[in-house]
Amino acid sequence: MEKKVLNPFLKRVKVLMNDFDWSQTRLASEADVRETTVRSWFSRNTYPTVDDAHSIADALNTTVDYLMTGDDPQRKFEDPLIAEMIDYLEGLTANQLQQTYGMLKLAKAISLTEAKKEDHAASKRA
């Protein structure tokens, strides 16, 4: 049985999926794309729509340009703090990355909750 060669876009997506330890199901969920659509790209070796390509790039924390051309994905991050964070994250194990991601999600949820409380308090004063 001959192994299917993926187009360059899907090859890059697959590499990033492996880096994140994501399945096609997880990619579909993170990119807010139907799972059957993702499976179809890989089984038919087709390119996604422009909108889906942007959703995939955002989910994989890269750019459509990188997925299409292979140019360095770090270009998306011109902020020095983000670049430093990426350098730090690249040295973590998969388990450490999952734990860090969980902490970031929790911090965001707390921040959003605090912001809602402040908005509610401000609306009561008005």
N, C-alpha and C positions, 0 to 999 in steps of 0.2 A: 504494500500500500504506500503510495507516494504522499509525503507530507506537504500540505498546502503552504505556499509561501505567501505571507501577508504583505499587503501594500505598505509602503513606508509609514503612513499615518498610523495604521493599526499596529505595526511593529513597535512604534514609539509608545502608543497607548498601552500595549501589552507590557512593555518594560516598566512603565510607571505603575501599572496595576501590580506587577510583581513586587516592585519596591514598597508599595503600600500593603502588600499581601491581600489584594482585593480580587474577588471573583467578578465575573461579568454581572452577576446579580447585584453585588455591592456597587459597582460602577454605575449601573442603571439607577440605583437608589440615590447615590450621592449626586449624580448629574441630573436627576429628575427626568429621566428618559425611560420609556418602557423597556422592560427586560427583553421582550421579544425583538425589539428594535436593535438592541445591542447585540444579541445573539445573531441576528440577521447580518449585521455588518461583518462579524467574524466568519460566519458560515459562507457568506457570498463574497467576502473580500471586497466590500464596497465602502465608499466614503460616506460619512454622515452628512446631514444638511449643515448649512453654515451655523444655524442656531444651535443644533446639537453639538457641533464641534466646539462652539464657545462654552456650552454647558460642561462638556467633557474636560476641556482645558481648565475651567474654573475648579471643577471637582478634583482634578489631579494637580492643582496648584501650579499650573504652567500656562503657556500661551498657545493659541492656535498656530501662530507662526512656528513655534518649536515643533508642534505635532506635524505640521505640513513640511517643514524644511529641515528640521534637526538643529536649528540655531539654538544657542544656549538658553535653557529655560530660566536661568537666573536673571535675565534681562528684565523680567517682569518686576523684579524687586530692586528698585533704585534707592529705596529708603535704607540707609546704613544699618539701622536697628534690625530691620527684617533680614537683611543679608547676614548679619551677625547671628541672628536666631537660626537661620537655615544652616549656617556652618556648625552651630552647636548641635542641632538636631541630627545632622548627618552622621555624627559620631555615636548616636544612641543605638541600642539594640532594638529589635522589633517590639519587645515587651516594654522597654522604656518609652518608646514612641507612643504606644497605646496608652500608657499611664499618663504621659505628658498631654496627650490629646484629651483624655478624660478630664484632667485638671483644667485645661483651657476651656473646655465646654462648660464645666462647672463655674469657672470664673466669669464667663460670658453670661450665664444664666443668672448669677448673683448680681452682676452689673445691670442687667436688664430689669431685674426685680427691683433693685434700688432706684433705678430711673423711673419706673412706674410709680413707686411710692412717692418720690419727689414730685412727679407730675400730679398725682392725686392730691397731695398736700397743697400744692400751689393752686389747684383748681378750687379747693375748699376755701382758701384765703381770698380768692378773687371775687 
